[in-house]
Amino acid sequence: MRKNRRNIYFLLLLGFVLFNSACAQNPPFTGKAYVNEQLLVEQATVLLNNEKRLIPLQNLDDNKIASIHFSGIYSAGFDSLLNKYAKVDAFNGNDYMGAKPFEMLAQDTKFYNTLIVQLTDAEVNNLQIIDFINSNQKLKNVVVSFIGNSASLIKLNNITAPVIWTARVSPVAAYFSAQAIFGGVAITQRLTKTYTPKYAANAGFITAKTRLQYTVPEDVGIKSDNLSAIDDIAREAISSRATPGCVVLVAKDGKVIFNKAYGYHTYDNIIPDRITDIFDIASVTKISATTMEAMQLYDAGKLNLDSTLGTYMPITRNTNKKTLSVRELLEHQAGLIPDISTFEVIKPTDHNTDSSAMYPTKVNENYYVRKNYFEDVMLPAALRSAVKTRGQYVYSDVGMIFMQQIVETLTATPLNIYVQQKIYSPLGMQTAGFLPLYRFPAYRIPPTEDDRKDRKTLIDGYVHDPTAALMGGVAGHAGVFAGANDVAILYQMMLNRGTYGGVQYIKPETVDLWTSKQSAVSRRGLGFDRWDPIADRHYPSKLASDQAYGHTGFTGTCVWVDPKYNLVYIFLSNRVHPNVGNKLGSLNIRPRIQDAVYEAIQKGL
């Protein structure tokens, strides 16, 4: 049944998916031609009527955005790029020029507080469209993207909403305008001549680049052909059955220059991987959720690295955990065991096939755990566990589960809700979060293991990690699902030393501290994994600098930030499908792709 449903979803959305995956990273101009055209567009683009500083758009978590186009032949690419930054619903204005009355356009967009209206020379002569803009700009935020000639600009003289105007008509102009709305590119020019008293010479507003830009490798001094090794390594991974598919993203200098999907969700080759797919990122959760929240609490003075579990968790005060410090937990040096027992110790009375007040915690389809199972069974097991290796580096999920309890206590908010409200949504991350099936259909999520032993089902949209699963999918060490673009946004914020979209999420000195080497006995930072100084380990890759930090995930994922190269590298896969194997590791797929990026950087143009 699940397979049939996935097939139906795939057929229904094939057209949208193929377009949405391809647009931004496969432009009609390529290489140096794209860069040259983009420079001409930048020099021909001005921002008018931005007295209220609406552009770049802010408060993405509160913005409900609609994009309206009419005859614009580049609207598909424009809308695709808008959706890199926030959820933007597209409306074809031509639908309201015939079968539907034009007045219905305002009715159909009434629940949107921001309207982006795409105009060409043809539309500025349409009084209905101009009246639509004039009436809506009094009620809500309106942004006009106008690609056309100066004679048409004069007809926009009475518009008070921000107007991004470029006289250069090309697909790159549409891409540039879409990105300028969100601060993906800076607007650097003013009007060079006077068109009206309002649109006079030197009029216009300058903006800064505050978010990711989407462009070609040549824009950062890399030859596109020199990244072809990524294709070869990804195909090797798939043909070797190291993973059925994967997505690779590379951002350099704040610009996404490579974002490509390979293979399929499963080895039956039914649903192709897409760059918009949502992956179980496994232990990348540790730094993407728990550590991020901990850094914010550290900034707020609520979390002290040298305070103990006993300070924050009274339940630990009569245990061997009470003196363990936050610092030790984050460095994996608290002496904790790697994990607690999970499905091997669960009793028949602890779970049921149906949900109820007694069995409310969903693990998978037809698998529900009894109420308070974590508090009654899992937490006591963690509290009883031995502390044998304190002061040594022993990687532990238990430590991050304790960190989850600490941050939830300090905020009185569940981890999943905090990171969604305070980090992911404000950043414009649309897919990232725990419990993805509450927000997305299964066909967008590559399945992980076909678990015939414990859960007796294909794990699809539910967390793969067994401890996190029995915790209901929200855990300090695993449980976040995300698409590559969202991971890129989060770690570009980190590479920016805590700032993104003009907002400071984490203090720069906190980013520097937590991502730098902290331990005398391991390569670790605080929460973050780092470059390994032992040369023959080549970790995370042969060519990574000693500044590199990030994390890997058991499901076949990783993110690495390398400040020396101003680089973010992301690899997402479901290598544990249909069964857990180690070919992705033995073939060194992730580090080899990372090295291919460094090699391309070194070769230059």
N, C-alpha and C positions, 0 to 999 in steps of 0.2 A: 504493500500500500504506500509506504514512504517513497519507494522508488518511483511509482506511478505519479505520485503527487509532485515530486521533484521534476519529472519529465514534463508534466503539464505546465508548471510554472516556467520552466525553461523555454518552452515553445512560445508561451504568451509574451515573455519579456525579451526574446532574443534580439529583436530590432533595437530596443532601448539599450540593452546591455552592450551590444557590439559598438554602438555609437558612443556610449558613455565611456567605454574603456579606451577607445582609440583616439578620440578627438584631440585632447590637449597634448598628447605626446607624439602624435603623428601629423604634424601640421603640413599644409600644402606647400609652404616654403620650408626648405631644409637647410641645415648647415649654416654656412656663412651667409647665404642668401636670406635666411630667416633673421639672422642677427642684423644684417644691413637694413632690411625692411623695418625691423623693430626700431632701429635708431632713427630712421626717417619718420616713423609714426610718432615716436617720442617727441621729436622736434616739431611735429605738426599738431600736437595735442595740447589743449588748454582746458582748465577747469574754471567755470564761471559760476557766479551766484553761490559761493560756498561760505558766505558770511557766518553761518551758524555751525560751520565745521562738521557738517554731516558726513562729508567724504574725507578720509576713508570711513566706512561704516563701523560703528562700535556696537557694544552690547548685543553680540550675536545671539546670546541665549534668550533675549527678549524680542528680537526682530523676527517677524513673520513676513517673508519676502516673496513677492510675485514679480516675475519678469514678463513683460508684454512686448511682443513683436508684431510687425505687420508685414511689410514686403522685404524686410532685411534678409538677404540671402546668406548672411553669416550668423544668423540667430542661433542655429544649433550649436556651433562652436562657442559662441558667446555664453549661452545658457549652461553649457557643459562646464566652462571655466568658473562661472558663478558658483556652481555646486561643489567646487573644490573647497570653497570657503564657508559655505552655509547651505542649508536646505533652501532651495529656491524653486518655486513651482512656476512652470512656463505656461503662458496663455497666448494663443494665436489670435491677435486682434481681428484678423480677417474673418474669423468665425462670427463676428458681431457686425459684419457689414452686409449680411444677407439673411440667412435663416433666423439668426437671433438679432433682436434690436440692439443697437449700439449701447443703449442705456443699461442693458444687462451686464455689460463689462464691469461697470461700477458695482453692481449687485453681486456679481460672482467673485469680486476681489474685496468684498467688504471686511472679511476676516484677516486681511493682511494689513500690517501697519507701515510697510515700506513697499513702494511700487517702483520698479526699474522699467522705464519705457525706452525702447529702442526706436530711434527715428532715422530715416533717410530723407533725401530731398523730397521724395514723394509724399511723405507723411506731414511735413511741415506746412504743406499747402492744404491739408485737410482740416477744416475748421472743427469738425467733430473731435478729432484727436487732440487738437490744441485746447479745446474747451474741456476735454476730459482731464488733461494735465492741470489746467488752471483751477478747476473745481476741486480736484483731489489734493493739490498742494496746500490747500487751506485746511484739510482734514487730517492728513497723514504725511509721512515722509515720501517724497517723490524724487527720483533721480532720473535725469534724461541722459541717455547716451546717443549722441547725434554724430553720424558719419555722413558728411555731405559738404557742399560748397558754401562759401561765405554769403552768397546772396540768400541762401535759405536761413543762415544764422540770424539774419536781420528779422526774420519772421518769428523768432523766439524771444524777441526783445521784452515781451511782457511776462515771460516766464520768470518766476522767482525761485523755483526749485534749482538745485545744482545741475549744471549742464556740462558734461564732458564732451568737448567737440574736437573732432579731428577732420581735417579736410582731405586726408589721405584715405582713399577707399580701397581696403584690402582685408582679407581675413585676419591678417596680423593686427590690423587696426581694431578689429572687433575683439580679438583676444586681449589686446593691450587695455582697451577701455574697460572690459569686464574685470580685469585684475586691478586696475586703478581704483575701481569702486571700493575694493576691500583693502587697498594698500599693498597689493602684491607687487606693484610697480609704483614708482614715484612720478608725479606730474611735475615737470621742471620748467615749463614754458609759460609765458604770458602772451597776450595778443600783441602782434607786431604793428598793427595799424588800427585805425578807428573805423568801426562799422556803424555805430550809433553812439549817442552820448553815453549810454549805459555800457556798451561794449566798446570802450575806447582803448587806444594804444596803451600797453602796459597793464591793462586790466587782467585779472586772473589770480588764481590761488595756487601756491606751491604746496605739494604734499610730500611726505616721506614714505619710503618703503618700510612697512611694518610687519608684513606677513610674507609667506612663501610666494615666490614667483614660479611660473610654469613655462619652461623654455627648452632650448636645445643645448646639447653639450658644448657647442661652439661658443655659446654665450659666456662660458666660464673657462674658455681656453682649452677645451678638450675636443678632439676630433671624434665625431660620432662613430666612425668605422672602428676606432680603437676600443670601443666598448662591446664589439661583437663577440669577444671572448665570453661575456656573460651569457649570451645565447647558447654558446657551445657547452658551457658547464651546466647550465640549467637543463638542457636537453639530455646531457649525459646522466644527470640525476634521475630524470624521468625514465629514460631507456634502461637504466640499471635498477629500476624499481626501488630507488632510494626514497622517492616520494611521488605520488601521482600528479602533483602539480605544485606550483609555487608562484609567488609574486616578489619582484625585486624593485626596490626604489632607492634612488641615489639623489641626494640633495647636496649641492656644493654652493658655497657663498650665498646661502639663502634662496637658492633656486633649484627646483626639482628638474633635473636634466635627464633622468631615466626612470621610467615607471612602466614595467612590463609584466604581463602574466604569461605563464607557461603551463602546458598540460591541462589536466582535467581534475575535477573534484575526486573522482575515483578511477580505478583502472578499467572500468567499463566504458570510459570515454564518452559519456553522455553529456555532462555539463562542463564546458570549458572553464578553466580558471579565468577570473576577470580581476582587473586592478581594483575593483570596488568590493571584492569578496571580503568577508569578515571571518578572521581566523581566531582560533583559541591560541592566545599568545603565551599560555602556560606561565613559566616563572618570570617572564618579562613583566608580569603583574607586580612582582616584588618592587621593581623600581618605577613602574608606571602608575601604581595606585598607592600602595602602603608607604613607600619612601617619599613620594611626592607630598602626600598629606603630612607625613612626619616633618618634612622640611618646612612646610607652611606653619606648622605648630611650633617648630623651633624658632622661626622668624618672629612669631607672635609672643615668644617668651613662655609658652605653655609647656614645652617639652625640653627637658634638660638631658643632655647626652650622658651625664654621669649620675643621674638619678637611677633608682633601681626598680625592678619589677615590684618589689614590696611597696614602693612609694605609690605606684599607679594601680596596682592590682592587689587589694587587701587579701584576696583569696590565696595569694602566694606566700603570705607572711609566716605560715607554719610549715613551709616546704623548703626544699633545697634550692628553690629558684629565687628566694626573696632578695638575695644580694646581687643578682645578675643585673648588670647595667644596660641601659639602652644602647650605649656604644658597643658593648659586647654582642648584643643581639644583632645589630646592624652589620657588624664585622664577621658574624658567624664564628665567634670565639667564646661563646658563653658556655661551651661544654655540653650543649644539648644534643640529643640523638637526632639523626636526619629526619625521621618521621615517626608517627605512631601507627599502630595497626589499624586497618580499616575494615574492608569487607570480610577479611578472614576471621574477624571476631564478632561480626554482627550476628545477632540472634534472630530466629524466625519471628519472634514477637516484636522485634524492633522495626520491622518494615511491612508494608502492605502494598497491594497493587492499586488501591484506590485512595484518593485523598479524603480526609475527614478531619474533624477537630482533633482527633487523637493522632492522626498521621498527616500533618500539614506540610512537611518539608519535602519538596520535590527534588528527587535525584535524577530521574529520567522518566520517560514515558512508562507508566505502569509500575513505578517504583517510588514509594513515599516512605520517609523515615518518621518515626514517632516524635511527638512534641518533646522539645528540650533534649533531644538525643546528644547534641553537642555538649550542653551543660552537664548532663548526667553521665555520659560515657567518655566522650572524646577529650574534653578539658581535664577531667580527673586523670585520664591516662597520661596526658601531657604533664600534669603536675606531679604525678608519681614517677615519671621517667628519671633515669639516672643522669647525673651530671659528672661525667668522667674525664672530659678533655678540656676543661676550662683553661683558657689562655692559648689553646691551639686552634688552628683553623679546621673546622669540620662543618661543611655546608649543611644547613638545617632549615627545613620548612617550618619546624616547630617554633623557631625563633621569630619568624615572620608572622606566625599565627598569634604569638604573644604580642608582637608589635601591633597587630590589628586590634587586639583587646585594649591596648594602651590608647591608641588614637581614637577609638570609638568611645572610650571612657572620657577622654579629654573634651570631645566635641558633643557627646551625647547623641551621636548620629551614626548610623550604620556606614561602614566603609564605602559601599557602593553608592549610597545617596550623596555622601560628602564629595567624593571625587567627581561625580556627575555634575553636581551643582556648583562646585567651587573651581573645578579645573576643566573638565572635558567640554561641557556646554559653553562656558564663556570663551574658550579657545576656538570654538567653531568645529569641534570634533563631533562628527555626526554618527559614527558607528561605534565608537569606543564605549565600553562599559561592561558591567557584569550582567548576567541573565539576558542574553541577546534575544531569546525567543519571545520575550515580552514586547520587543520592539521591531523585530525583523522576522521574515519567513525563513524557513530552513534552507530554501534553495540558494540563499546568499551565503551560507556557511558551509565550507567544506567539512565533511564528517571526519572524525578521528577514528578511534579503534572500534572494530566489531567485537565487542566484549561479550563473549559467549560464556565466560566463567562466572562473573559476578552480576553484572547488570543485565546480561542475556539480551542485548540489543546493540544495534549500531549507535554509537554515541554521536549525535548530530545536533549541534546547537546547545548541548549541555557540556559542562566542563569535563575534560578528560581526567584530570588529576583526581584520584579516588578520595583523598582527604577532603579536598574542596567540594567534591560531589556530595559527600555525606554531610557537609556543612550547609548544603543547600545552594551551592554555586557561588557563594561570596566568601572569599578567604584572603588572608593577607599574603599568601604565597602563590595563589593561582586563581583563575576565574575570569580575568578580563579577556574579552574578545574585541578585536579591532581590525579595521582595514589599514592598508599601508599608508594612505594619505593622512589618516589620523595620527598614526605613530610618528610620521614625519613632522606634523604640526607640534606634537608634544615635545619632541627632541630638538626641533629647531628652537623652541622656547628655551630649552636647556642650553643649547649652543649659544643662544643670545644672552646667556647668563641670567635667565629668569624672566625675560621680557618678551612679549609677543603681542602684536596688534596694538601697540602703544600702551599695554597694561603690564605692570610688574606683578608676576605671580609668586616669585621667589626672589629673595635678595641675592644680588650677584656674589657677595662673599659667602653666602650659604651654598650656592651652586659650586663655587670653587672648593670649599671645604669638603663637602660631601662626595664630590667626584674625584678628589685627589687621594693619593695613597695615604691610608691612615694607620695601617697595621705594621708592626715590626715583624710579624710572622707570616703574612700573606700579601698578595697583590691588591687586596680589597680596599675600596673606599667605604663610605657609610651607606650601606644598601647596594651600592653600585659595584659591579665587577669591573675589572680594569685590565689594561695591558700587562702581560706577564713578563717580568725581566729575565726569566730563564729562557735563553735564546732558542734552544732546540724545541721548545713547546710551540713556538710560532703562534702565540695566542694574543689577540683573536685572529691575527693573520700575520704573515711574514713581514709585510710592509707597514703595518699599523705603527703609529708613533707611540712614544711612551706616555702621551697625554690621553690616549684613547680610553673611553669608558662606555659601559653599556651592560648588556646581559643577554644570555641565551635562554631558550625555552625548550622543554622536553618534547613538545609536539613538533619541533623542527623550525623554530623561529629565532630571530636575534635582532637586536638593534645596537649599533655602535656609533658613537659620536667621537670624532677626532678633531679637537680644536686646532691642532697644528695645520690641518688641511681644510679647515672650515667645512667639515664633511659630516653628513648623516647617512648611514648605510642601513638598510632594512631588508631582511629576508623573512618571508612568511611562507610556511608550508604546513602540510598535514602528514608528515612523514610516518606517523604512527598508524596510518590507515593502510591496509585493513588490520595489520598487526604490528606490534612494536618491533622494530628492527634497528640496526645501527649503520646501515649503508650510508646514510647522509653524513654521519660522522666519519666513518672509515674512508670515504671518498673525499673528505675535506671540502664538501661542496660550499658551505657558507664562507669559510676563510678564503677559498680560491676565488670566489666571486668578488670578495672584498679586495683581494690583491689585484684582480683585473681592473678594478676601479683605480687603485693607486698607480698601477702601471700606465693607464690611460692618462692620468694626471701628469705623470712624469714625462710622457711622450709629447704632451702638448699638441699644438696644431701643426 
